[in-house]
Amino acid sequence: MCGRTACSLAADNLRRACAYRDRRGQHRQPEWVRRERYQPSYNKGPQSSGPVLLSRRHLHQDADSSERVLMDMRWGLVPSWFKQDNPSKLQFNTSNCRSDTMLSKSSYKGALLKGKRCVVLADGFYEWQQQSGGKQPYFIYFPQTKNAMDKEMEGDEEWKGWRLLTMAGIFDCWKPPGEEEMLYTYTIITVDASKDVSFIHHRQVRAGKGVAGMPAILDGDEAIRKWLDFAEVPTQEAVKLIQPTENIVFHPVSTFVNNIRNNTPECVAPIELGGKKEVKATPSNKVMLGWLKSSQEGSPQKKENDLPKWTSQFIHSPSPKKTSADVLQQWLGKQGQPAVKKHKA
């Protein structure tokens, strides 16, 4: 399942990262709706708000269905037919939606058949591996290019920064009784875990109940276009896009991320497991380091005393006063086996 995500880009960069080509091939950026509600975060959980893409026609009936809107929505779908006065009274969890039941469960079927498809945006998502001593978290994301390290790209038409993870979702609109404003909420569709990350968390049958795997990731703008353009791509065609992908990389992170209140770059910083193997700098590692360094200025901040106390299980002898970039620079200076594993489709 997908229980936590990170989306730390500043609002302007987030919009630029979502640029696309319209039907006429023109380069466009999506309209920002309710931009003032967006809050960058390294540790987002269900019930928090996050950025999603959807077709502009959902908000303007005369709009071209291929046009995109960027909107902040709450994570955890509230069906439009829900009759209670408070979404917290919903009796079931709707943060994730299994792909094999999304067309049969009433919570999602109606919205899906009405074309309420969205793309949930994130730097990446966290998954936990069950171990004898507890659960080990991993950060999972798209492979990045060295361009993600560049800072001098303010005037570029094409975004060359961090490639956002694009996850398929379903959204719905719910109007609280007696209220005028609609509440927009979403769920993330999940699929069987791909073979390369199944060791972290995989779907299996236990007592007749399935355990959700990984988010359904839409890899590439064509897949995103088809998923969002509900007027041109019918539901039965769009659901064919929902399948596992191997085009992801991942690395272990500190259990610091386990506390939802911790919201700093340390949440996504790579760590060394076991304290025995040394790690060498790889292209993916360097991109991660550059991204963390460049994100410091516009990211959520915590007091110095609130930074995690790294234990010997992960990185040896760092000072609590060091920043995440300092810790990563020390980590990348070692030689040995790479901790980040890369898989291509």
C-alpha positions as CSV (number, residue, x, y, z in Angstrom):
1,M,0.0,0.0,0.0
2,C,1.0,3.7,-0.2
3,G,0.9,5.1,3.3
4,R,3.3,8.1,3.1
5,T,4.6,10.3,0.3
6,A,7.0,13.3,-0.1
7,C,6.3,16.4,-2.2
8,S,8.8,19.1,-1.3
9,L,9.0,21.2,-4.4
10,A,8.1,24.9,-4.0
11,A,4.8,25.9,-5.7
12,D,6.4,27.6,-8.7
13,N,8.7,24.6,-9.4
14,L,5.9,22.1,-8.9
15,R,3.9,23.8,-11.6
16,R,6.9,23.9,-13.9
17,A,7.6,20.3,-13.3
18,C,4.0,19.5,-14.5
19,A,4.4,21.2,-17.9
20,Y,3.0,19.3,-20.8
21,R,2.2,19.6,-24.6
22,D,-1.4,20.3,-25.5
23,R,-3.3,18.9,-28.6
24,R,-1.6,21.5,-30.8
25,G,1.8,20.6,-29.4
26,Q,2.2,23.8,-27.5
27,H,4.2,23.8,-24.3
28,R,1.9,24.6,-21.4
29,Q,1.8,24.7,-17.6
30,P,-1.3,23.6,-15.8
31,E,-3.5,26.2,-14.1
32,W,-2.9,26.3,-10.3
33,V,-6.3,26.0,-8.5
34,R,-6.3,26.7,-4.7
35,R,-2.5,27.2,-4.9
36,E,-2.6,29.0,-1.5
37,R,-3.4,25.7,0.2
38,Y,-0.3,23.8,-1.0
39,Q,2.3,23.0,1.6
40,P,5.6,21.3,0.6
41,S,6.4,18.3,2.8
42,Y,8.9,15.5,3.1
43,N,6.4,13.4,5.1
44,K,2.8,13.4,3.9
45,G,0.3,10.9,5.3
46,P,-3.4,10.2,4.7
47,Q,-5.8,13.0,5.6
48,S,-3.2,15.6,4.7
49,S,-3.6,17.6,1.5
50,G,-1.4,17.1,-1.6
51,P,-1.1,18.2,-5.2
52,V,-2.9,16.3,-8.0
53,L,-3.4,16.8,-11.7
54,L,-6.8,16.5,-13.3
55,S,-8.6,17.5,-16.5
56,R,-9.7,21.1,-16.6
57,R,-13.1,20.0,-17.9
58,H,-14.0,18.7,-14.4
59,L,-14.0,22.4,-13.3
60,H,-15.1,24.1,-16.5
61,Q,-17.5,22.1,-18.7
62,D,-16.6,24.1,-21.9
63,A,-12.8,23.4,-21.4
64,D,-10.8,21.1,-23.6
65,S,-10.5,17.8,-21.8
66,S,-6.8,17.6,-22.6
67,E,-6.1,20.7,-20.6
68,R,-4.7,20.1,-17.1
69,V,-5.3,21.7,-13.8
70,L,-3.1,21.4,-10.7
71,M,-5.1,21.3,-7.5
72,D,-4.5,20.6,-3.8
73,M,-6.8,17.9,-2.5
74,R,-7.2,15.9,0.7
75,W,-5.8,12.3,0.7
76,G,-8.5,9.8,1.5
77,L,-11.5,9.8,-0.8
78,V,-14.9,10.8,0.5
79,P,-17.6,9.5,-1.9
80,S,-20.1,12.1,-3.2
81,W,-23.0,10.0,-1.8
82,F,-21.7,10.1,1.8
83,K,-24.5,11.3,4.0
84,Q,-22.8,12.1,7.3
85,D,-21.8,15.7,8.3
86,N,-18.1,14.8,8.9
87,P,-15.8,12.8,6.7
88,S,-14.1,11.4,9.8
89,K,-17.3,9.3,10.3
90,L,-16.5,7.3,7.2
91,Q,-16.4,3.7,8.3
92,F,-13.7,2.5,6.0
93,N,-10.2,3.5,4.8
94,T,-10.1,5.1,1.4
95,S,-6.5,6.3,1.1
96,N,-5.7,3.4,-1.2
97,C,-7.8,1.7,-3.8
98,R,-6.9,-1.8,-5.0
99,S,-6.9,-2.0,-8.8
100,D,-8.7,-5.3,-8.9
101,T,-11.7,-4.0,-7.0
102,M,-11.9,-0.4,-8.1
103,L,-14.7,-1.1,-10.6
104,S,-16.7,-3.1,-8.1
105,K,-16.5,-1.1,-4.8
106,S,-19.2,1.6,-4.5
107,S,-16.7,4.0,-3.0
108,Y,-14.7,4.2,-6.2
109,K,-16.9,2.8,-9.1
110,G,-19.2,5.8,-9.5
111,A,-16.4,8.3,-9.6
112,L,-14.3,6.2,-11.9
113,L,-17.1,5.7,-14.4
114,K,-17.7,9.4,-14.4
115,G,-14.1,10.0,-15.5
116,K,-12.9,11.4,-12.2
117,R,-9.3,10.3,-12.8
118,C,-6.4,12.2,-11.4
119,V,-2.6,11.9,-11.1
120,V,-1.1,12.2,-7.6
121,L,2.2,14.0,-7.6
122,A,5.1,13.2,-5.3
123,D,8.9,13.2,-5.1
124,G,8.5,9.5,-4.2
125,F,6.7,7.3,-1.6
126,Y,7.8,5.3,1.4
127,E,7.4,1.6,2.0
128,W,8.3,-0.4,5.1
129,Q,9.9,-3.8,5.1
130,Q,9.1,-6.1,8.0
131,Q,12.2,-7.3,9.8
132,S,12.9,-9.1,13.1
133,G,13.9,-5.9,14.8
134,G,11.0,-3.9,13.4
135,K,10.1,-2.2,10.1
136,Q,12.8,-0.7,7.8
137,P,11.5,2.2,5.7
138,Y,12.6,2.7,2.0
139,F,12.1,5.7,-0.3
140,I,11.0,4.8,-3.8
141,Y,11.1,7.2,-6.8
142,F,11.8,7.6,-10.5
143,P,15.4,7.3,-11.7
144,Q,16.8,10.8,-12.0
145,T,19.2,12.4,-14.4
146,K,22.2,14.6,-13.5
147,N,20.1,17.6,-14.7
148,A,18.1,17.3,-11.5
149,M,21.2,18.8,-9.8
150,D,21.2,21.9,-11.9
151,K,20.1,25.1,-10.2
152,E,20.5,27.6,-13.1
153,M,17.3,26.6,-14.9
154,E,14.9,29.4,-14.0
155,G,14.6,30.6,-17.6
156,D,14.4,27.1,-19.1
157,E,11.2,26.3,-20.9
158,E,11.6,22.6,-20.1
159,W,11.8,21.5,-16.5
160,K,15.1,19.7,-15.8
161,G,14.8,19.3,-12.1
162,W,13.6,16.5,-10.0
163,R,11.3,14.1,-12.0
164,L,8.1,13.8,-10.0
165,L,6.6,10.4,-9.4
166,T,3.1,10.3,-11.1
167,M,0.7,7.9,-9.5
168,A,-2.8,7.1,-10.8
169,G,-5.6,8.1,-8.6
170,I,-9.4,8.6,-8.4
171,F,-11.0,11.7,-6.9
172,D,-14.4,12.7,-5.9
173,C,-16.3,15.9,-4.7
174,W,-18.3,15.8,-1.5
175,K,-20.5,18.7,-0.2
176,P,-20.9,18.7,3.6
177,P,-24.5,19.2,4.7
178,G,-25.3,22.9,5.0
179,E,-22.0,24.0,3.5
180,E,-21.4,25.7,0.2
181,E,-17.8,24.7,-0.5
182,M,-17.0,21.3,-2.1
183,L,-14.4,19.0,-0.5
184,Y,-12.1,17.5,-3.1
185,T,-10.5,14.2,-2.0
186,Y,-8.5,11.4,-3.7
187,T,-7.4,7.9,-3.4
188,I,-4.2,6.3,-4.8
189,I,-4.7,3.1,-6.9
190,T,-2.5,0.2,-5.9
191,V,-1.3,-2.8,-7.9
192,D,0.8,-5.9,-7.2
193,A,4.3,-5.0,-6.2
194,S,6.8,-5.3,-9.1
195,K,9.3,-8.1,-8.7
196,D,12.2,-5.8,-7.8
197,V,10.4,-4.2,-4.8
198,S,8.3,-7.2,-3.7
199,F,10.9,-8.0,-1.0
200,I,9.9,-4.7,0.7
201,H,6.1,-5.2,0.6
202,H,4.1,-7.4,-1.7
203,R,0.5,-8.3,-2.0
204,Q,-0.4,-11.7,-0.8
205,V,-3.6,-13.6,0.3
206,R,-4.1,-13.9,4.1
207,A,-7.3,-15.4,5.5
208,G,-9.0,-14.5,2.2
209,K,-8.0,-10.8,2.3
210,G,-5.5,-9.2,0.0
211,V,-2.7,-6.9,1.2
212,A,-2.1,-3.9,-1.1
213,G,1.1,-3.7,-3.0
214,M,2.6,-0.5,-4.6
215,P,1.0,2.5,-6.2
216,A,0.0,2.3,-9.9
217,I,2.7,4.5,-11.5
218,L,2.1,6.3,-14.8
219,D,5.4,6.4,-16.6
220,G,5.6,9.1,-19.2
221,D,3.4,11.9,-20.4
222,E,1.5,9.7,-22.9
223,A,0.3,7.5,-20.0
224,I,-0.6,10.6,-18.0
225,R,-2.5,12.1,-21.0
226,K,-4.6,9.0,-21.5
227,W,-5.4,8.7,-17.8
228,L,-6.5,12.3,-17.4
229,D,-8.3,12.8,-20.7
230,F,-11.6,11.1,-19.7
231,A,-13.5,12.6,-22.7
232,E,-11.2,11.0,-25.2
233,V,-10.1,7.8,-23.4
234,P,-13.0,5.7,-21.9
235,T,-12.7,4.0,-18.6
236,Q,-12.2,0.5,-19.9
237,E,-9.3,1.7,-22.0
238,A,-7.8,3.9,-19.3
239,V,-7.7,1.0,-16.7
240,K,-5.3,-0.9,-19.0
241,L,-2.6,1.6,-17.9
242,I,-2.9,0.4,-14.3
243,Q,-0.1,-2.1,-13.9
244,P,3.2,-2.5,-12.0
245,T,6.4,-0.8,-13.3
246,E,10.0,-1.7,-13.0
247,N,11.3,1.8,-13.8
248,I,11.9,2.8,-10.2
249,V,14.8,3.1,-7.9
250,F,14.9,3.0,-4.1
251,H,17.1,3.2,-1.0
252,P,16.7,2.7,2.7
253,V,16.0,5.7,4.9
254,S,16.1,6.3,8.6
255,T,13.2,5.3,10.9
256,F,13.1,9.1,11.5
257,V,10.4,9.1,8.9
258,N,8.2,6.8,11.0
259,N,7.0,9.8,13.0
260,I,4.6,11.8,10.8
261,R,5.6,15.0,12.7
262,N,9.2,14.7,11.3
263,N,9.3,16.8,8.2
264,T,12.8,17.6,7.0
265,P,15.1,16.4,4.2
266,E,16.4,13.7,6.7
267,C,13.2,11.8,5.9
268,V,14.5,11.0,2.3
269,A,18.2,10.9,3.0
270,P,19.8,7.5,2.0
271,I,21.3,5.5,4.9
272,E,23.6,2.5,5.1
273,L,22.0,-0.6,6.5
274,G,23.8,-2.7,9.2
275,G,26.8,-0.4,9.4
276,K,29.0,-3.0,7.8
277,K,29.0,-2.3,4.1
278,E,30.5,0.9,2.8
279,V,28.8,2.9,0.1
280,K,30.2,4.6,-3.0
281,A,28.8,7.6,-4.8
282,T,26.7,6.7,-7.9
283,P,24.9,9.0,-10.3
284,S,21.6,8.4,-8.5
285,N,23.2,9.2,-5.1
286,K,24.7,12.4,-6.4
287,V,21.3,13.5,-7.8
288,M,19.7,12.8,-4.5
289,L,22.4,14.9,-2.8
290,G,22.0,17.8,-5.2
291,W,18.3,17.7,-4.9
292,L,18.4,17.8,-1.1
293,K,20.9,20.6,-1.1
294,S,18.8,22.7,-3.5
295,S,15.6,22.0,-1.7
296,Q,16.9,23.4,1.7
297,E,15.9,27.0,1.0
298,G,12.2,26.5,0.2
299,S,11.6,23.4,2.3
300,P,9.9,23.0,5.7
301,Q,12.4,23.7,8.4
302,K,12.9,22.4,11.9
303,K,15.0,23.7,14.8
304,E,18.5,22.3,14.9
305,N,17.8,20.4,18.1
306,D,14.9,18.6,16.3
307,L,17.2,17.0,13.8
308,P,17.4,13.2,14.1
309,K,20.1,11.5,16.2
310,W,21.6,9.1,13.7
311,T,22.4,5.7,15.3
312,S,25.2,3.3,14.6
313,Q,22.7,1.1,12.7
314,F,22.8,3.7,9.9
315,I,25.6,6.3,9.7
316,H,28.5,6.3,12.1
317,S,29.6,9.2,14.2
318,P,27.8,12.2,12.6
319,S,27.3,15.3,14.7
320,P,23.7,16.1,15.5
321,K,24.5,19.6,14.3
322,K,25.2,18.6,10.8
323,T,22.7,19.3,8.1
324,S,21.3,16.6,5.8
325,A,23.6,17.7,3.0
326,D,26.6,17.4,5.4
327,V,25.6,13.9,6.4
328,L,25.1,12.8,2.8
329,Q,28.4,14.3,1.7
330,Q,30.1,12.2,4.3
331,W,28.1,9.2,3.2
332,L,28.9,9.7,-0.5
333,G,32.6,10.0,0.3
334,K,32.9,6.3,1.1
335,Q,33.8,3.5,-1.3
336,G,32.1,0.2,-1.7
337,Q,28.7,-1.2,-2.9
338,P,26.0,1.2,-4.0
339,A,22.9,1.3,-1.7
340,V,20.6,2.6,-4.4
341,K,19.2,0.0,-6.6
342,K,18.1,0.9,-10.1
343,H,15.6,-1.0,-12.3
344,K,14.5,-0.3,-15.8
345,A,11.3,-1.2,-17.4
